[in-house]
Amino acid sequence: MRQINDAHVALPGLAVVEVAAADDETAFAVQDLIAARCAAAAGGPYDPGA
């Protein structure tokens, strides 16, 4: 796993967070935690056929 470093930016912008989890329940729990702390757009399960 890569090291996580703090970064400070002058202006707000887009951040993309990729979550890898053993199951959908865990992935959505992490998504809910992120969404509770910042403006976040919720996504659904990854569908490679879509």
VENZIKA-V860087 format. One record per pair of residues at least 4 apart in sequence whose ideal C-beta (glycine too) atoms are under 7 Angstrom apart, sorted by the first residue. I is the first residue (numbers start at 1). GAP is how many residues later the second one is. Records with the same first field share a line. If there is no record, write none. Layout:
# VENZIKA-V860087
I=GAP ; GAP
This chain:
# VENZIKA-V860087
9=4
17=17
19=8 ; 11 ; 12
21=5 ; 6 ; 9
22=4
24=4 ; 21
25=4
26=4
27=4
28=4
29=4
30=4
31=4 ; 11
32=4
33=4
34=4 ; 6
35=5 ; 7
